[in-house]
Amino acid sequence: MKKVFVFLANGFEEIEAVSIIDVLRRGELDVTTVSVTGENQVTGAHNVPVIADKLFDEVDFSEGAMVVLPGGMPGASNLNAHEGLKSLIRKYSTEGKEIAAICAAPLVLGGLDLLQGKKATAYPGFESQLTGAQFVESGVVEDGKITTGRGPGFAAEFALALVAKLQGKAKADEVAEGMLLK
């Protein structure tokens, strides 16, 4: 089963994180939620506490197929402040692994120069943080190994795109149908 790591920092957007985790698991992916806070309990932007599966330092990321960054503020800024996470994202990029970020979180990818010459999207007001990218005002944008999403209203569509990337369109369609999205 393909491994996916979803990172949580205080101030994450709850709809994005939980929707993505749920949809990916429905898509038969091995999802591990990872706290970058040093504690398993992470509190979302709207004060919803979530218990992460693991702390960052407890995880062997070598077998992962994808990393996912939910947005929200200050969650995206808190993800961006974690040097270990940024190092991991650079490594995944170098290894040609899948990287996904939604809402404000594409700012992390922009800051790492991973969007140079790529199409990308982000929450309104964060366009300037997508350094080197061609901004696309779309719910989900895929360019090579990088997938970006616009915001909470696109969380399910974004997650289904990730399922399609790792498990194929047929599996994504099956999940969408089960969720009454098709």
Backbone as a ProteinNet text record, in pm:
[ID]
protein_1_A
[PRIMARY]
MKKVFVFLANGFEEIEAVSIIDVLRRGELDVTTVSVTGENQVTGAHNVPVIADKLFDEVDFSEGAMVVLPGGMPGASNLNAHEGLKSLIRKYSTEGKEIAAICAAPLVLGGLDLLQGKKATAYPGFESQLTGAQFVESGVVEDGKITTGRGPGFAAEFALALVAKLQGKAKADEVAEGMLLK
[TERTIARY]
85	0	89.4	58.7	139.3	121.1	234.4	233.7	225.9	138	120.7	133.2	206.9	223.1	152.9	59.6	-12.7	37.7	90.2	154.8	59.4	64.5	-21.8	62.3	27.6	88.1	-26.4	-3.9	-109.3	-156	-289.9	-349.9	-383	-378.9	-413.9	-562.6	-598.6	-739	-801.4	-895.5	-954.3	-1023.5	-1102.8	-1174.8	-1076.8	-969.1	-870.2	-802.5	-750.9	-676.5	-764.3	-877.4	-961.1	-1020.8	-1065	-1118.7	-1012.6	-893.7	-785.4	-752.4	-735.9	-704.3	-813	-937.5	-1050.5	-1054.5	-1046.8	-1056.7	-939.2	-819.6	-703.7	-717.7	-768	-788.5	-898.1	-1003.9	-1107.8	-1047.6	-944.3	-875.5	-770.7	-776.1	-688	-540.1	-512.2	-374.6	-341.3	-216.5	-167.5	-129.4	-221.3	-202.4	-155.8	-47	2.9	-3.7	-71.8	-72.7	48.5	118.8	245.5	240.6	261.7	266.7	407.4	415.5	544.3	558.7	467.1	465.2	544.5	582	646.5	546.1	416.8	310.7	212.9	150.6	54.8	-72.3	-117.8	-238.4	-202.3	-269.8	-248.6	-383.6	-384.1	-508.7	-524	-638.2	-665.3	-695.6	-710.9	-736.5	-867	-960.7	-1090.3	-1105.6	-992.6	-983.6	-1033.3	-1022.2	-1056.2	-926.9	-919.2	-798.7	-801.6	-686.7	-671.2	-548.8	-558.3	-444.4	-372.8	-249.2	-168.9	-121.8	-103.1	-54.8	87.2	170.9	312.9	366.2	478	554.2	655.2	696.5	787.5	911.7	971.9	1097.1	1079	955.7	928.9	910	911.5	871.2	990.8	988.1	1080.9	1008.9	1050.6	982.3	1032.8	1129.1	1195.2	1102.8	1000.1	910.2	786.4	779.5	661.7	651.9	529.2	503.3	464.7	414.8	363.4	365.3	390.4	371.8	261	176.3	62.7	64.4	48.7	45.9	-91.3	-172.3	-297.4	-265	-358	-335.6	-388.7	-440.9	-486.4	-377.7	-421.1	-325.1	-354.7	-252.9	-111.5	-49.4	-131.5	-79.3	25.1	-2.8	92	224.3	216.7	339.8	415.4	341.1	406.2	472.5	410.3	475.9	603	593.6	707.4	823.5	794.6	899.4	972.3	924	983.3	1091.8	1217.3	1329.6	1336.4	1303.2	1304.8	1205.2	1086.7	984.8	1032.4	1089.9	1136.9	1249.2	1334.6	1440.6	1380.7	1278.1	1209.9	1144.6	1079.8	1013.9	1117.7	1231	1338.3	1383.1	1398.9	1441.9	1338.8	1211.4	1105.3	1108.3	1130	1136.1	1253.3	1368.2	1487.8	1465.8	1394.2	1368.5	1250.9	1186	1074.2	947.6	931.2	810.1	703.9	580.3	466.3	463.5	430.3	420.4	288.7	211.2	81.7	63.4	3.9	-22.5	-148.2	-228	-354.8	-367.1	-443.7	-479.9	-358	-315.2	-196.9	-67.8	-76.6	43	132.9	83.4	177.8	288.1	269.4	375.1	504.1	491	609.2	684	611.1	672.6	734.4	666.2	720	849.9	854.7	974.6	1091.9	1063.6	1169.1	1205.9	1149.1	1170.8	1128.8	1030.7	984.5	877.8	831.3	725.2	777.9	908.7	968.8	920.9	856.1	811	691.4	630.1	515.9	386.4	276.4	144.7	107.4	46.6	7.8	-106.2	-173.4	-279.4	-261.3	-335.4	-331.9	-452.3	-471.2	-578.7	-560.6	-669.9	-658.1	-574	-481.2	-390.8	-253.6	-241.1	-113.1	-42.1	-98.6	-40.5	106.3	139	275.8	375.9	326.2	414	454	396.2	423	540.7	652.5	771.2	799.9	800	835.7	724.4	609	498.4	412.8	343.1	237.7	109.1	54.3	-65.8	-185.6	-262.1	-384.4	-498.2	-602.8	-717.3	-810.8	-774.6	-849.6	-852.4	-949.9	-963.1	-847.5	-800.2	-688.1	-600.5	-470.6	-375.7	-267.6	-250.1	-145.7	-41.8	85	193.9	308.4	323	425.7	396.5	493.8	482.2	425.7	382.3	329.1	181.9	101.1	-42	-71.1	-141.4	-180.7	-332	-387.6	-530.7	-559.4	-675.9	-712.6	-755.9	-831.3	-878.1	-978.6	-1040.9	-1127.3	-1240.9	-1299.8	-1410.3	-1368.9	-1239.2	-1187.7	-1117.3	-1131.7	-1057.8	-1088.7	-1214.7	-1250.4	-1197.5	-1214.5	-1163.9	-1011.4	-944.7	-799.1	-758.7	-824.3	-792.7	-819.4	-927	-956.3	-849.8	-797.5	-688.1	-564.9	-541.5	-426.6	-448.8	-571.5	-603.8	-580	-625.4	-606.3	-458.5	-376.2	-232.4	-168.8	-209.1	-143.2	-213.2	-345.2	-421.8	-494.7	-490.7	-557.2	-694.5	-738.3	-865.6	-984.5	-977.7	-1089.7	-1113.5	-1005.9	-1019.5	-1074	-1024.1	-1073.4	-1221.9	-1263.3	-1405	-1490.2	-1438.9	-1509.6	-1529.9	-1423.8	-1432.4	-1532.9	-1524.5	-1615.3	-1760.2	-1784.3	-1919.5	-1970.6	-1886.5	-1923.9	-1953.8	-1894.1	-1916.8	-2029.7	-2095.3	-2203.9	-2157.9	-2032.4	-1978.6	-1992.4	-2029.9	-2048.4	-2180.2
-118.2	0	124.3	220.2	341.4	428.2	481.7	563.9	712.4	780.9	924.9	986.8	1097.4	1169	1304.1	1328.6	1455.5	1527.8	1647.9	1721.6	1819.8	1822.3	1909.8	2003.3	2131.3	2234	2312.3	2368.3	2448	2556.5	2568.7	2665.7	2608.9	2474.7	2413	2430.1	2426.1	2435.1	2296.5	2286.1	2156.8	2087.3	2160.3	2098.9	2034.1	2105.5	2051.2	1927.4	1937	1824.2	1699.7	1713	1595.3	1539.3	1626.1	1578.1	1500.8	1556	1491.3	1355.7	1351.8	1226.1	1122.3	1161.9	1071.6	1018.8	1107.6	1067.2	977.1	1010.7	927.1	787	779.4	647.7	570	637	571	517.6	586.1	545.6	437.8	377.4	265.3	302.8	422.5	466.9	460.1	433.3	423.9	564.6	631.2	770.8	778.9	852.8	882.1	1032.8	1075.9	1218.2	1244.9	1353.4	1383.4	1523.5	1532.4	1661.3	1718.9	1847.2	1916.6	2003.9	1985.2	2071.8	2016.7	1888.1	1824.9	1759.4	1774.7	1712.3	1645	1535.8	1466.1	1546.1	1620.9	1701.1	1830.8	1853.9	1973.9	2044.2	2174.8	2250.5	2328.6	2311.3	2376.7	2524.2	2589.4	2733.7	2772.6	2676.3	2703.6	2628	2606.9	2546.5	2402.8	2328.2	2186.5	2108.3	2036.5	1958.8	1825.1	1786.5	1660	1590.2	1459.4	1381.6	1321.6	1365	1312.2	1171.2	1091.7	954.3	951.6	1042	1041.3	1183.4	1194.8	1319.2	1312.4	1425.9	1431.4	1344.3	1355.6	1283.6	1133.5	1085.1	941.6	867.5	940.6	881.5	855.6	738.3	706.3	740.6	846.8	896.1	831.3	742.2	689.3	609.4	546.6	463.3	537.7	667.4	744.3	768.2	780.1	811.7	957.9	1021.5	1157.9	1226.8	1358.6	1443.8	1543	1572	1662	1768.5	1893.5	2006.3	2072.8	2054.6	2130.2	2277.8	2363.3	2506.2	2555.4	2675.8	2742.3	2833.6	2932	3023.7	3033.2	3026.7	3031.8	2895	2793.9	2659.5	2652.9	2716.9	2711.8	2778.6	2889.9	2956.6	2869.1	2797.9	2707.9	2589.9	2538.4	2434.2	2489.8	2611.8	2675.3	2701.3	2712.8	2738.7	2610.9	2494.4	2366.7	2324.4	2340.7	2312.6	2165.4	2075.4	1933.1	1899.9	1959.3	1937.4	1992.3	2112.6	2171.3	2086.6	2033.7	1945	1818.9	1763.3	1644	1673.4	1787.6	1824	1837.5	1900.1	1910.1	1770.7	1680.2	1543	1472.2	1483.6	1421.9	1478	1607.8	1669.4	1612	1604	1549.2	1404.5	1328.5	1186.9	1165.9	1273.5	1262.9	1208.2	1230.6	1185.1	1294.9	1255.6	1346.9	1442.5	1569.3	1674	1747.2	1768.5	1834.9	1937.8	2051.4	2157.7	2231.9	2270.2	2337.5	2465.8	2560.8	2683.9	2775.4	2805.2	2888.5	2807	2675.6	2590.9	2590.4	2620.1	2628.7	2733.1	2822.3	2918.6	2846.4	2729.1	2650.9	2609.1	2562.2	2516.9	2633.4	2747.2	2867.2	2911.3	2905.3	2944.5	2851.9	2729.1	2631.3	2631.3	2723.1	2733.9	2608.9	2535.8	2414	2442.2	2567.2	2601.1	2673.9	2690.1	2759.1	2697.6	2778.3	2733.8	2640.3	2622.3	2531.7	2611.2	2548.4	2605.2	2568.2	2661.5	2636.6	2729.3	2693.6	2776.5	2785.7	2875.9	2895.2	2980.1	2992.6	3074.5	3219.9	3291.3	3430.5	3513.5	3588.9	3670.2	3606.9	3479.1	3410.1	3390.1	3446.4	3429.6	3472.3	3581.5	3634.3	3542.2	3447.9	3355.1	3235.4	3224.3	3111.7	3145.4	3173.3	3220.7	3139.2	3209.2	3146.6	3069.7	3061.7	2982.7	3066.4	2996.5	3058.4	3033.8	3139	3124.3	3090.2	2990.9	2949.6	2957.5	3032.4	3045.4	2927.6	2814.4	2690.9	2619.1	2531.4	2460.8	2368.4	2296.7	2203	2217	2226.1	2237.4	2131.6	2050.5	1948.8	1986.1	1985.1	2009.3	1917	1810.8	1712	1645.7	1645.6	1579.4	1670.9	1791.7	1886.5	1913.2	1899.8	1929.6	2039.2	2143.8	2251	2268.5	2315.8	2338.5	2478.9	2531.3	2670.7	2695.8	2602.9	2630.1	2528	2553.1	2455.3	2402.3	2485.4	2442	2339.6	2325.7	2231.9	2113.2	2095.3	1990.7	1850.4	1819.3	1685.9	1665.6	1764.5	1756	1738.3	1813.6	1805.3	1664.1	1613.6	1479.7	1372.1	1385.9	1288.9	1292.7	1411.3	1422.1	1347.2	1351.5	1280.8	1129.4	1085.6	943	899	978.6	944.1	933.2	1022.6	1018.3	888.9	845.5	730.7	597.5	601.5	476.8	463.3	567.6	564	629.8	672	742.6	655.2	525.5	436.3	433.6	427.7	427.9	562.3	671.7	805	817.9	767.9	772.6	688.3	573.2	485.6	556.2	622.5	695.7	810.7	885.6	998.3	952	839.9	786.7	745.5	683.2	643.2	761.4	876.5	998.5	1082.4	1030.5	1098	1226.2	1227.6	1343.1	1326.1	1205.5	1179.6	1109.8
0	0	0	-86.2	-97.8	26	75.3	196.2	162.6	236	221.5	360.1	366.7	493.3	483.5	577.8	585.1	709.8	691.3	799.7	865.8	998.9	1077.4	1163.3	1156.2	1240.9	1302.9	1419.2	1482	1385.9	1374.8	1284.9	1147.8	1133.5	1004.8	976.5	849.5	808.3	825.6	918	953.7	837	760.4	648.5	552.1	522.9	429.5	486.7	605.8	663.3	676.3	741.2	768	639	548.5	420.7	342.5	336.6	261.8	323.6	454	522.7	494	509.7	488.3	345.4	247.6	107.7	68.7	113.1	80.4	140.6	261.1	323.1	251.8	208	128	-1.8	-50.5	-172.2	-149.7	-30.9	5.4	4.3	54.6	73.1	222.1	251.2	388.9	433.2	502.9	542.1	686.9	707.8	841.9	861.1	967.6	1000.2	1088.1	1057.3	1123.3	1182.5	1313.2	1381.5	1372.4	1338.8	1339.3	1464.2	1559.9	1678.7	1796.1	1790.5	1905.4	1998.2	1968.6	2046.4	1950.5	1994.2	1907.5	1885.8	1986.8	1968.5	1897.2	1786.2	1705.4	1694.8	1712.1	1711.7	1582.4	1518.1	1391.4	1405.6	1293	1287	1355.2	1364.9	1426.4	1557.9	1622.7	1756.4	1764.9	1655.7	1657.1	1681.1	1793.8	1819.6	1744.8	1692.4	1621.5	1678.9	1695.3	1744	1623.4	1600.8	1490.3	1523.4	1417.6	1435.8	1491.7	1445.9	1481.9	1493.7	1563.4	1565.3	1451.5	1399.6	1286.1	1308.3	1425.2	1453.5	1470	1474.5	1491.2	1359	1247.4	1120.2	1028.7	965.1	857.6	727.5	662.7	542.9	414.4	425	305.4	214.1	268.9	187.6	140.1	165.8	127.2	-21.9	-70.3	-210.5	-228.8	-119.5	-131	4.3	1.5	118.4	85.6	185.9	167	276.4	233.6	326	322.6	427.9	436.4	459.8	424.4	442.8	575.8	572.5	694	745.7	821.6	882.6	1031.6	1113.4	1077.2	1045.2	1019.2	994.6	884.8	770.6	659.6	697.5	769.1	815.1	914.3	998.7	1094.7	1023.4	918.2	837.7	775.1	724.2	657.4	753.2	879.5	979.8	1022.5	981	1023.3	923.7	963.2	873.2	833	923.4	890.5	780.9	788.3	686.1	551.9	551.8	426.2	364.9	447.8	399.1	336.8	401.9	350.5	215.1	203	77.7	-34.6	-4.9	-105.2	-149.1	-51.8	-80.5	-168.4	-134.1	-214.9	-357.8	-371	-502.6	-583	-521.5	-587	-629.8	-547.2	-575.4	-671.1	-712.8	-806.4	-744.1	-613.8	-544.9	-549.4	-522.2	-528.2	-408.5	-438.5	-336.6	-361.1	-254.4	-268.7	-157.3	-192.5	-94.7	-137.9	-39.8	-67.3	14.3	-38.3	30.7	44.5	166.6	189	183.8	197.2	206.6	83.2	-39	-150.1	-128.7	-31.3	0	40.2	102.6	140.5	13.8	-85	-210	-285.9	-285.9	-350	-285.4	-153	-79.8	-103.3	-144.8	-174.3	-322.8	-399.8	-544.3	-620.3	-568.8	-635.9	-740.5	-747	-841.8	-965	-975.7	-1089.7	-1221.2	-1304.1	-1434.9	-1433.2	-1317.5	-1305.6	-1290.9	-1326.1	-1300.2	-1157.2	-1085.1	-946.1	-906.9	-799	-743.6	-592.8	-530.9	-386	-346.2	-216.8	-163.2	-208.6	-237.4	-280.7	-182.4	-237.6	-157.2	-139.4	-174.5	-160.6	-294.9	-400.9	-533.7	-537.9	-470.6	-474.7	-404.1	-325.9	-253.2	-340.1	-459.3	-547.9	-640.1	-584.1	-655.1	-780.9	-894.2	-1020.8	-1088.8	-1026.1	-1082.2	-1176.4	-1264.3	-1343.2	-1265.6	-1204.9	-1122.9	-1209.9	-1165.4	-1233.9	-1132.9	-1168.6	-1078.4	-1102.4	-1043	-1059.6	-925.3	-906.4	-779.1	-748.3	-850.8	-836.3	-959.5	-937.1	-1047.3	-1029.4	-1133.2	-1133.3	-1237.3	-1198.3	-1291.8	-1254	-1328.1	-1296.6	-1163.7	-1076.8	-946.1	-838.1	-876.3	-777.7	-804.8	-698.6	-704.9	-604	-647.7	-556.7	-562.7	-451.9	-441.9	-392.7	-427.9	-400.8	-257.2	-195	-59.9	-12	103.6	169.1	82.8	-1	-85.3	-190.2	-210.7	-310	-245.3	-114.4	-42.6	-96.3	-121.4	-170.8	-312.4	-398.3	-536.3	-536.5	-451.6	-436.7	-392.9	-290.6	-239.8	-344.8	-419.2	-525	-634.5	-663.6	-760.9	-710.8	-580.2	-521.9	-528.6	-502.3	-515.3	-659.5	-755.1	-896.6	-930.8	-876.8	-904.7	-853.8	-735.7	-673.7	-697.9	-720.7	-732.6	-866.2	-947	-1076.8	-1074.2	-1193.3	-1206.5	-1166.3	-1196.8	-1162.9	-1012.4	-934.5	-787.7	-740.5	-796.2	-757.8	-790.3	-907.3	-944.8	-849.9	-810.1	-715.6	-581.2	-532.8	-406.1	-419.7	-529.3	-550.5	-554.9	-622.5	-631.2	-491.9	-413.9	-277.4	-187.5	-220	-142.9	-202.7	-307.4	-377.5	-445.1	-486.7	-559.1	-709.2	-752.1	-896.3	-916.5
[MASK]
++++++++++++++++++++++++++++++++++++++++++++++++++++++++++++++++++++++++++++++++++++++++++++++++++++++++++++++++++++++++++++++++++++++++++++++++++++++++++++++++++++++++++++++++++++++

